[in-house]
Amino acid sequence: MNKNIKNSLVKIIFIVSVLILWQVLYTLKIWPEILFPSLGDIGKAFVTAFTERELGTMVLHSLSLIIKGLIVGIALALVFSSLSVISETFYTIYNMIVSMCDLIPGIALIPVAILWIGVGDGAIIFMVIHAVVWPMSRSIIDGFNAVPELYLEVGRNIGLSPVKLIFGVFLPAALPRIFSGIKVGWARAWRGLISAEMIFGGGGALGIGYFIQDRRTNTDIAGVFAVIIVIVIIGMVVEYGIFRNIENKTFRKWGMTR
């Protein structure tokens, strides 16, 4: 049996098993129905969320915010990490900043975001940028440090300037690490976005996080699980539909990763 088909079957069997187990637990009435809804109730809430509660519009709004934050965060990480290659002093300072800021949970910056930017989309984009730029910078710097010295010596011998070394040697050689940083940044940004929306939702940021908070307030647990399914679906589409395809058609095809 083809390996890809076998892996797909394993995943399908696992998902079906989880669904069966869920329904069995619901039938046993271990928990109150209001806290542990049936698959049918979750399915109805899923349909209602898109047909009557405008969840589709909220999903698009959330995706627009995360794309803006990702673009800015990735750009900042690339610029600052590249500067750290050119200047040893800058590297020392920026590496310390990355080590410190990467430890700060996004939720701890919410009061700062409110005071500096206010409640709304701007504060959420700020949180997304914070979630992306530090792990992304760490991956890029690690990738740059892993570039063989031989490559750099060849570049210098043919007269490449520091800027040309970055674009001609460092970035191509560190592409797998950079891509890995983008994946980590996406995952952290996605979690940060939803958390921020749950807090800022009342300020006009009507995204997925706001929908979860609204359903919780209305004790609609089926609706909460429905939107969690939406979050998982989006994450799986990005992971397997975008990231895995890029990896398979580039780095694995070129022999840069396994």
Secondary structure, DSSP 4 states (H G I P E B T S, - for coil): --HHHHHHHHHHHHHHHHHHHHHHHHHHT-S-TTTS--HHHHHHHHHHHHHTS-HHHHHHHHHHHHHHHHHHHHHHHHHHHHHHHH-HHHHHHHHHHHHHHTTS-GGGGHHHHHHHH-SSHHHHHHHHHHHHHHHHHHHHHHHHHTS-HHHHHHHHHTT--HHHHIIIIIHHHTHHHHHHHHHHHHHHHHHHHHHHHHHHGGGT--SHHHHHHHHHHTT-HHHHHHHHHHHHHHHHIIIIIIIHHHHHHTTTTTTS--
